[in-house]
């Protein structure tokens, strides 16, 4: 039985400075479904062009946005043994 390659899953971490809340998203676009550009201090297009990465987080007076990888355990769930 071949073992499937583990997919890396991106996580976008948003820290709103005003109330020190933390939110986690699966994509940059997903952030803007919950927060407006006015609340974040940056537009979707500008954030995409910024080059968000693990080593290059975005920060302004309203928020900090970081990009990371979700670490998960490899499991045998859903695999059938023959």
trRosetta pair geometry for C-beta under 8 A, 3 or more apart (Angstrom, degrees):
i j d omega theta_ij theta_ji phi_ij phi_ji
1 79 7.5 98 165 -173 146 118
1 81 7.8 -90 -31 -123 159 52
1 82 7.0 146 -65 25 117 103
6 72 7.9 -170 -167 72 121 97
6 74 5.9 -85 -84 -92 130 103
8 69 5.3 -44 -168 -145 107 118
8 70 7.7 146 -174 48 59 72
9 26 7.4 -53 179 -136 100 91
9 69 6.9 116 68 -161 48 65
9 70 4.2 -24 80 40 104 119
9 72 7.3 36 24 -7 122 126
10 26 6.8 95 83 -170 82 54
10 27 7.0 70 91 -89 122 58
10 67 6.5 -23 -164 -167 104 96
10 68 7.5 139 -158 80 57 37
10 69 6.5 -49 -104 -103 45 57
10 70 7.4 17 77 -6 4 91
11 24 5.7 -21 -169 -164 106 104
11 25 7.4 132 -164 68 56 41
11 26 7.1 -41 -109 -105 51 42
11 67 7.5 148 81 -160 50 49
11 68 5.0 -26 66 72 97 87
11 69 6.8 126 16 -138 92 6
11 70 4.8 108 -37 -58 118 88
12 24 7.1 145 75 -159 51 50
12 25 4.4 -27 63 67 104 95
12 26 7.2 -19 15 64 95 7
12 27 6.6 24 -7 154 130 5
12 28 6.0 149 -90 -77 160 53
12 30 7.3 156 44 60 130 107
12 31 6.3 -83 113 -52 141 115
12 52 7.6 28 -123 142 105 149
12 65 6.5 -5 -177 -171 99 96
12 66 7.3 160 -159 82 52 45
12 67 5.7 -23 -105 -103 70 69
12 68 7.9 160 -90 25 26 69
13 22 6.7 -19 -169 -164 93 97
13 23 7.6 149 -159 79 47 47
13 24 5.8 -17 -103 -103 64 75
13 65 7.1 159 82 -155 55 46
13 66 4.5 -10 58 60 105 97
13 67 7.7 -165 19 -77 78 20
13 68 6.3 26 -12 9 113 115
14 22 7.1 150 82 -157 54 47
14 23 4.5 -16 62 62 105 96
14 24 7.5 -164 21 -74 77 28
14 25 6.7 38 -11 -3 113 112
14 31 5.9 131 -60 -126 142 117
14 35 7.4 -168 174 1 161 152
14 40 7.8 -64 -148 -115 125 111
14 63 6.1 -17 -167 -171 86 129
14 64 7.6 154 -156 81 41 52
14 65 5.4 -7 -104 -106 71 80
15 20 7.2 -12 -173 -148 95 49
15 21 7.4 169 -151 84 50 41
15 22 5.4 -15 -101 -101 74 74
15 63 6.2 152 80 -160 56 72
15 64 4.4 0 54 54 111 96
15 65 7.7 -157 25 -71 70 39
15 66 7.8 34 -5 0 103 102
16 19 5.9 11 105 46 112 81
16 20 7.3 -117 84 -58 67 8
16 21 4.9 5 46 53 108 90
16 22 8.0 -150 18 -71 73 30
16 23 7.4 43 -17 -1 101 109
16 35 8.0 -169 -82 -109 120 145
16 39 7.7 -32 -122 162 121 101
16 62 7.1 -32 -146 162 69 75
16 63 5.4 -34 -106 -101 48 96
17 20 6.8 12 -154 -76 32 57
17 61 7.1 -113 53 160 153 43
17 62 6.0 -169 31 -179 109 24
17 63 6.0 -146 -10 -86 88 35
17 64 7.1 92 -59 -12 96 86
18 62 7.0 -9 -32 -148 100 68
23 31 7.8 121 105 -123 125 82
23 34 7.2 -153 179 101 156 151
25 28 7.7 114 106 -86 133 18
25 30 4.2 173 -170 93 117 119
25 31 5.1 -126 -3 -65 170 72
25 34 7.9 -151 -87 21 124 129
26 30 5.5 78 52 -9 75 160
27 30 4.6 108 58 -5 79 103
27 31 7.8 -126 99 -10 54 79
28 31 5.9 -42 -168 13 42 115
28 32 7.7 27 147 -9 64 102
28 44 6.9 127 139 -150 103 79
28 47 5.7 179 -165 118 127 121
28 48 6.0 151 107 -79 158 78
28 52 6.8 145 -85 36 125 149
29 32 6.1 -64 -165 36 42 106
29 33 7.4 49 142 -28 68 98
29 44 6.7 49 -110 -148 60 126
30 33 5.6 -44 -159 17 45 117
30 34 7.5 19 154 0 66 104
31 34 6.5 -82 -169 46 36 96
31 35 5.9 -36 165 41 78 109
31 40 7.3 68 149 -83 122 151
31 47 7.9 -67 63 113 143 169
31 65 7.4 0 -107 -125 163 129
32 35 6.5 -74 -111 69 37 68
32 36 7.5 63 -150 -118 73 26
32 37 7.2 13 -125 -57 108 74
32 40 8.0 -74 -93 -1 76 148
32 44 4.9 -29 -48 -77 158 113
35 39 4.6 -120 -169 81 94 132
35 40 5.3 95 133 -46 127 106
36 39 4.8 101 54 3 76 100
36 40 7.1 -164 91 4 42 89
37 40 5.9 -68 -143 50 32 101
37 41 7.7 -149 170 23 60 6
37 42 6.5 -111 -151 93 82 28
37 43 4.5 6 -126 -96 137 61
37 44 7.1 -89 -80 -20 107 69
38 41 7.7 33 -171 -69 25 41
39 62 7.0 162 157 173 44 140
40 47 7.9 -22 137 -61 142 136
40 62 6.0 156 -168 105 25 132
40 63 5.4 -43 -145 17 69 144
40 65 7.7 30 -159 -50 118 127
41 60 4.5 -140 109 94 141 146
41 61 6.5 155 -101 53 166 76
41 62 4.0 156 -17 24 126 132
41 63 6.5 179 29 20 109 94
42 46 5.1 -127 -171 87 90 122
42 47 5.1 102 132 -60 125 95
42 50 7.7 2 -171 -46 146 139
42 58 6.8 -43 -6 161 171 142
42 60 6.6 159 -40 -6 107 144
43 46 4.6 91 56 10 83 104
43 47 6.9 -151 91 -6 41 87
44 47 5.9 -60 -149 37 28 108
44 48 6.4 27 155 -18 65 107
45 48 5.8 -55 -149 36 30 111
45 49 6.3 22 156 -12 65 110
46 49 5.8 -60 -146 43 31 108
46 50 6.4 51 150 -44 64 98
47 50 5.4 -36 -151 7 34 123
47 52 6.5 12 175 -36 81 127
47 58 6.3 -67 -132 -38 86 172
47 65 6.9 -9 -144 81 123 163
48 52 7.9 -62 -114 7 27 107
50 56 7.7 -178 143 137 91 115
50 58 5.4 25 148 -88 161 121
51 56 5.8 -11 112 106 93 151
52 56 6.5 -158 -141 97 27 92
52 57 7.1 32 -146 -129 82 36
52 58 5.7 -50 -98 -24 99 107
52 65 6.4 -50 -125 117 134 108
52 66 7.8 166 -170 -152 104 22
52 67 4.7 115 143 -26 100 127
53 56 4.5 49 47 38 90 96
53 67 5.6 -62 -130 61 19 127
54 66 7.5 47 -128 -178 43 92
54 67 6.0 -91 -60 87 51 81
54 68 5.9 86 -104 -102 91 60
54 69 7.6 -27 -76 -11 125 89
57 64 6.1 22 154 -177 129 91
57 65 6.3 173 -169 84 83 47
57 66 4.3 -30 -112 -96 117 76
57 67 7.4 -176 -101 11 68 68
58 63 7.9 24 106 102 95 92
58 64 7.2 164 88 -157 56 45
58 65 4.4 0 57 55 103 101
58 66 8.0 -157 29 -68 64 40
59 63 7.5 -140 -135 104 49 48
59 64 4.7 -1 -106 -111 88 80
59 65 7.6 -164 -70 24 48 63
60 63 6.5 22 52 48 85 63
76 79 4.8 -81 -171 39 74 123
